[in-house]
Amino acid sequence: MAFLDSIRGMFGPVRVARNEYAVSAPPTTYSVHPLTERQSKEVLKLNQRCFRNGENYTKHTFAYLFNEPRSISYQIATANGEMAAFTFVLLNPDGAAHLTTIGVAPEHRRRGLAAKLLSHLDEVLRVKGVSTIVLELRVSNLPAKRLYTDSGYSLINRLKNYYSDGEDCFLMVKSLV
Ligand SMILES: CC(C)(COP(=O)(O)OP(=O)(O)OC[C@H]1O[C@@H](n2cnc3c(N)ncnc32)[C@H](O)[C@@H]1OP(=O)(O)O)[C@@H](O)C(=O)NCCC(=O)NCCS
């Protein structure tokens, strides 16, 4: 997602990692917890593994998000406390929420963790009176597009040259009402 691009740009280039091919993790149980600044290092590391094309957030972006009162974040932990997934949402002044990022460790993918985080966010945001969630994603990110469609998001627009490398984005929206 390109949101917070301007903040990212203030802190220099982001490390670009090579693709990672993960062996699936052994079966475990998962639980959702609020993400706190104490987990900054762990979430930074996981986000670098999830976003390997240079669009991962820097430690400064996470520091900003953890200290921004409009920000809400959750993680999914395994039975032994390892972080397997994370997400951040920003509450907009207009009452809508902006899903800024979501990532699942490669070895824990296709186990419903992202869908679980999205549904957890729906519940939390409904309680806060939020009526709409918006997000952007790269048009090439077909796994994420399917995840969001399956989770009730609708594609409402395609924004040209949205990302710094010129790729377009899809704008998707979900109504919580
Ligand atoms: C996209 C991402 C968050 C999905 O996480 P996940 O935990 O594996 O997703 P889930 O298991 O909850 O999948 C839910 C549904 O999404 C769709 N989906 C998820 N990954 C998919 C894939 N690789 N290919 C096709 N569909 C996929 C499927 O419909 C899936 O349901 P199914 O498994 O019953 O078919 C994860 O692949 C990821 O972290 N990618 C890198 C970071 C990223 O692109 N984040 C989104 C930025 S916009």
The ligand as a Tripos MOL2 file, in Angstrom:
@<TRIPOS>MOLECULE
LIG
   48    50     1     0     0
SMALL
NO_CHARGES

@<TRIPOS>ATOM
      1 C1         -2.2040  -11.1440    1.1150 C.3       1 LIG1
      2 C2         -1.8980  -11.8340    2.4600 C.3       1 LIG1
      3 C3         -2.0360  -10.7900    3.5800 C.3       1 LIG1
      4 C4         -2.8980  -12.9780    2.6570 C.3       1 LIG1
      5 O1         -2.6790  -13.5660    3.9320 O.3       1 LIG1
      6 P1         -3.2000  -15.0400    4.2900 P.3       1 LIG1
      7 O2         -3.2490  -15.1660    5.7640 O.co2     1 LIG1
      8 O3         -2.3940  -16.0330    3.5550 O.co2     1 LIG1
      9 O4         -4.6700  -15.0040    3.6890 O.3       1 LIG1
     10 P2         -5.8690  -15.9690    4.1630 P.3       1 LIG1
     11 O5         -5.3590  -17.3340    4.4560 O.co2     1 LIG1
     12 O6         -6.6520  -15.2910    5.2350 O.co2     1 LIG1
     13 O7         -6.7080  -16.0300    2.8180 O.3       1 LIG1
     14 C5         -8.0850  -15.6580    2.7480 C.3       1 LIG1
     15 C6         -8.4920  -15.7060    1.2820 C.3       1 LIG1
     16 O8         -7.7350  -14.7480    0.5260 O.3       1 LIG1
     17 C7         -7.4230  -15.2900   -0.7710 C.3       1 LIG1
     18 N1         -5.9760  -15.5200   -0.8960 N.ar      1 LIG1
     19 C8         -5.0320  -15.3580    0.0730 C.ar      1 LIG1
     20 N2         -3.8090  -15.6360   -0.4390 N.ar      1 LIG1
     21 C9         -3.9960  -16.0000   -1.7320 C.ar      1 LIG1
     22 C10        -3.1200  -16.3980   -2.7690 C.ar      1 LIG1
     23 N3         -1.7830  -16.4990   -2.5830 N.pl3     1 LIG1
     24 N4         -3.6440  -16.6610   -3.9880 N.ar      1 LIG1
     25 C11        -4.9660  -16.5420   -4.2040 C.ar      1 LIG1
     26 N5         -5.8650  -16.1850   -3.2580 N.ar      1 LIG1
     27 C12        -5.3760  -15.9030   -2.0280 C.ar      1 LIG1
     28 C13        -8.1610  -16.6210   -0.8450 C.3       1 LIG1
     29 O9         -9.4600  -16.3430   -1.3310 O.3       1 LIG1
     30 C14        -8.1980  -17.0400    0.6080 C.3       1 LIG1
     31 O10        -9.2030  -17.9480    0.9110 O.3       1 LIG1
     32 P3         -8.8920  -19.5330    0.7130 P.3       1 LIG1
     33 O11        -7.5590  -19.8210    1.3520 O.co2     1 LIG1
     34 O12       -10.0540  -20.1760    1.4000 O.co2     1 LIG1
     35 O13        -8.8680  -19.7490   -0.7750 O.co2     1 LIG1
     36 C15        -0.4660  -12.4560    2.4830 C.3       1 LIG1
     37 O14        -0.2840  -13.2120    1.3000 O.3       1 LIG1
     38 C16         0.6500  -11.4360    2.5920 C.2       1 LIG1
     39 O15         1.0860  -11.0990    3.6930 O.2       1 LIG1
     40 N6          1.1500  -10.9580    1.4250 N.am      1 LIG1
     41 C17         2.2550   -9.9890    1.4150 C.3       1 LIG1
     42 C18         1.8250   -8.6570    1.9570 C.3       1 LIG1
     43 C19         0.6440   -8.0940    1.1760 C.2       1 LIG1
     44 O16         0.5840   -8.1520   -0.0480 O.2       1 LIG1
     45 N7         -0.2920   -7.4690    1.9250 N.am      1 LIG1
     46 C20        -1.4580   -6.8420    1.3560 C.3       1 LIG1
     47 C21        -1.0910   -5.4680    0.9170 C.3       1 LIG1
     48 S1         -2.4360   -4.6640    0.1140 S.3       1 LIG1
@<TRIPOS>BOND
     1     1     2 1
     2     2     3 1
     3     2     4 1
     4     2    36 1
     5     4     5 1
     6     5     6 1
     7     6     7 2
     8     6     8 1
     9     6     9 1
    10     9    10 1
    11    10    11 2
    12    10    12 1
    13    10    13 1
    14    13    14 1
    15    14    15 1
    16    15    16 1
    17    15    30 1
    18    16    17 1
    19    17    18 1
    20    17    28 1
    21    18    19 ar
    22    18    27 ar
    23    19    20 ar
    24    20    21 ar
    25    21    22 ar
    26    21    27 ar
    27    22    23 1
    28    22    24 ar
    29    24    25 ar
    30    25    26 ar
    31    26    27 ar
    32    28    29 1
    33    28    30 1
    34    30    31 1
    35    31    32 1
    36    32    33 2
    37    32    34 1
    38    32    35 1
    39    36    37 1
    40    36    38 1
    41    38    39 2
    42    38    40 1
    43    40    41 1
    44    41    42 1
    45    42    43 1
    46    43    44 2
    47    43    45 1
    48    45    46 1
    49    46    47 1
    50    47    48 1
@<TRIPOS>SUBSTRUCTURE
     1 LIG1         1 GROUP 0 **** ****
